Amino acid sequence: MNSIFKKSKLDEMQEIKMLKIEHYSFWALYAGLAAALVIQVAQGAPGAQFAGEGIVLLLVSAGSMIASLWSGLWDRKFQPSAGTNALVALAGAVIAGAVNFHYLPGAVMTAGCTWLLTFGILQACSALYRRRRRNLDSQTEEETEEKDDE
């Protein structure tokens, strides 16, 4: 049974196309869940109404983050720097503040707390990424040296 799910019937080009389709599908689903949450919160829906979407989004986000960090990957376009992390955190803070636009002090408080929390998490993940990348790079160098010695 295990060989049925591991063996691909696609050639390399088809495999790449399938990965691209899965990639875009994943991000469309992710963006859809995030948009649904923002819309429901902005409309003042009770928490139980959007709890399912929130749980799925949280689990997918955590799983994707853990898998990326474990593999020593960060992003295709951005480097894990404090400046980039600050800008990404600012984008999240603006969205969080905009959801609470009906009450300005609450919107400012929400945006500030969101920025601090997001920036802190991104900085911690950046440190984990750098440490994991160093470990993977040193493992690769050790394996290369062992092969050269043989």
Contacts in CASP RR format, 6 or more apart in sequence:
PFRMAT RR
TARGET T0000
AUTHOR 0000-0000-0000
METHOD contacts of the structure
MODEL  1
MNSIFKKSKLDEMQEIKMLKIEHYSFWALYAGLAAALVIQVAQGAPGAQF
AGEGIVLLLVSAGSMIASLWSGLWDRKFQPSAGTNALVALAGAVIAGAVN
FHYLPGAVMTAGCTWLLTFGILQACSALYRRRRRNLDSQTEEETEEKDDE
8 15 0 8 1.000
10 18 0 8 1.000
30 57 0 8 1.000
30 60 0 8 1.000
30 61 0 8 1.000
33 53 0 8 1.000
33 54 0 8 1.000
33 56 0 8 1.000
33 57 0 8 1.000
33 60 0 8 1.000
34 57 0 8 1.000
36 50 0 8 1.000
36 53 0 8 1.000
37 50 0 8 1.000
37 53 0 8 1.000
37 54 0 8 1.000
37 57 0 8 1.000
38 95 0 8 1.000
38 99 0 8 1.000
40 49 0 8 1.000
40 50 0 8 1.000
40 53 0 8 1.000
41 50 0 8 1.000
41 99 0 8 1.000
42 98 0 8 1.000
42 99 0 8 1.000
65 125 0 8 1.000
68 74 0 8 1.000
69 125 0 8 1.000
69 128 0 8 1.000
69 129 0 8 1.000
69 132 0 8 1.000
70 132 0 8 1.000
72 129 0 8 1.000
72 132 0 8 1.000
72 133 0 8 1.000
72 136 0 8 1.000
74 80 0 8 1.000
74 126 0 8 1.000
74 129 0 8 1.000
78 84 0 8 1.000
78 88 0 8 1.000
80 122 0 8 1.000
80 125 0 8 1.000
80 126 0 8 1.000
80 129 0 8 1.000
80 130 0 8 1.000
81 126 0 8 1.000
82 123 0 8 1.000
82 126 0 8 1.000
85 119 0 8 1.000
85 120 0 8 1.000
85 122 0 8 1.000
85 123 0 8 1.000
85 126 0 8 1.000
86 119 0 8 1.000
88 118 0 8 1.000
88 122 0 8 1.000
89 114 0 8 1.000
89 115 0 8 1.000
89 116 0 8 1.000
89 118 0 8 1.000
89 119 0 8 1.000
89 120 0 8 1.000
89 122 0 8 1.000
90 115 0 8 1.000
92 114 0 8 1.000
92 115 0 8 1.000
92 118 0 8 1.000
93 111 0 8 1.000
93 112 0 8 1.000
93 114 0 8 1.000
93 115 0 8 1.000
93 118 0 8 1.000
94 111 0 8 1.000
96 110 0 8 1.000
96 111 0 8 1.000
96 114 0 8 1.000
97 106 0 8 1.000
97 107 0 8 1.000
97 108 0 8 1.000
97 110 0 8 1.000
97 111 0 8 1.000
97 114 0 8 1.000
98 107 0 8 1.000
99 107 0 8 1.000
99 110 0 8 1.000
100 106 0 8 1.000
100 107 0 8 1.000
100 110 0 8 1.000
101 107 0 8 1.000
END
